Amino acid sequence: MDSALDLPSPNEALSLPHIRAQLIRLEDTVLFHLIERAQFPLNSTIYQPGAIPIDDGTADLGLSFMDWVLRSQEQLQAKIRRYQSPDEYSFFPDAIIDVQLVLPALKYPEVLYANDVCVTTDLKSRYVESILPNVCKVNAGGKERAEAQENYGSAATADVNCLQSLSRRIHFGKFVAESKFQQETDRFVKLIKAEDRQGIDDAITNSAVEKQVLERLKKKAEMYGADPNLVGTGVRKIEGEAVVAMYRDHVIPLTKEVEVEYLMQRLRGTEWE
Ligand SMILES: C=C(O[C@@H]1C=C(C(=O)O)C=C[C@H]1O)C(=O)O
């Protein structure tokens, strides 16, 4: 459960090539979790608050079944210090405030500056409302497959893996932003002081890298989504277009939002404030 950063030195943690290599590795993690999820129907019941009542004292929280599985997993994983890692952000932070660690706390290098940027709520809404319906269309010729109650637990478990890997990828934007700030400090100090979010967004945007990301993902989805035993059947494990749309419309925009909002808080408590 410990960080994917495996405790590199501060210099290594802020090397843009090192960070981009981690983002590329996370593409594989996200893809394989999505392929696992795509084997089940959408099962929209598990995303409806209260549709599957669970009698454990959480009924008044308005959770869906998937929310409940995710929140329960986070409470367990908090005990083994998942959320001490600077690249892990909880979807239910209120549920892990008083959790007692069962492992000794780890000392991570202080690389990022204090900030409260977290986009997990927006990510979960986008995942349920846009990403998942598109990903689950696979194997049904673009139509929604009938619900399968026997897969409710497996689908929710796969959702937790998808959401947690997507969250790590998106919040890595903080390391990207800090790296870029250290490379062009004066430029960003001026933009931050002017509260010029569009200017900051323009400054952190690298369209060539974004293009490479989408092209690589399409190839990976076609490679990983293909199955030699299914050639010619029209059945795929995942559609390349669904993965490209997810990154183009959600993952990259949220990563850049994290970069911009992290930088907007970057001068707090510093000589530039
Ligand atoms: C992550 C970076 O920052 C931005 C976000 C990107 C992304 O989410 O893939 C790619 C390029 C940049 O526009 C980067 O520069 O590598």
The ligand as a Tripos MOL2 file, in Angstrom:
@<TRIPOS>MOLECULE
LIG
   16    16     1     0     0
SMALL
NO_CHARGES

@<TRIPOS>ATOM
      1 C1          1.5430   16.1840  -16.7340 C.2       1 LIG1
      2 C2          2.0150   17.2690  -17.3770 C.2       1 LIG1
      3 O1          1.3340   18.4570  -17.4030 O.3       1 LIG1
      4 C3          0.2240   18.6450  -18.3090 C.3       1 LIG1
      5 C4         -0.7140   17.4980  -18.2210 C.2       1 LIG1
      6 C5         -0.5070   16.3970  -19.0050 C.2       1 LIG1
      7 C6         -1.2810   15.1350  -18.7380 C.2       1 LIG1
      8 O2         -2.1620   15.1660  -17.8550 O.co2     1 LIG1
      9 O3         -0.9660   14.1080  -19.3960 O.co2     1 LIG1
     10 C7          0.4350   16.4170  -20.0600 C.2       1 LIG1
     11 C8          1.1010   17.5810  -20.3750 C.2       1 LIG1
     12 C9          0.7600   18.8580  -19.7290 C.3       1 LIG1
     13 O4         -0.1750   19.5750  -20.4860 O.3       1 LIG1
     14 C10         3.3070   17.2200  -18.1060 C.2       1 LIG1
     15 O5          3.7760   18.3100  -18.5060 O.co2     1 LIG1
     16 O6          3.8560   16.0930  -18.2630 O.co2     1 LIG1
@<TRIPOS>BOND
     1     1     2 2
     2     2     3 1
     3     2    14 1
     4     3     4 1
     5     4     5 1
     6     4    12 1
     7     5     6 2
     8     6     7 1
     9     6    10 1
    10     7     8 2
    11     7     9 1
    12    10    11 2
    13    11    12 1
    14    12    13 1
    15    14    15 2
    16    14    16 1
@<TRIPOS>SUBSTRUCTURE
     1 LIG1         1 GROUP 0 **** ****
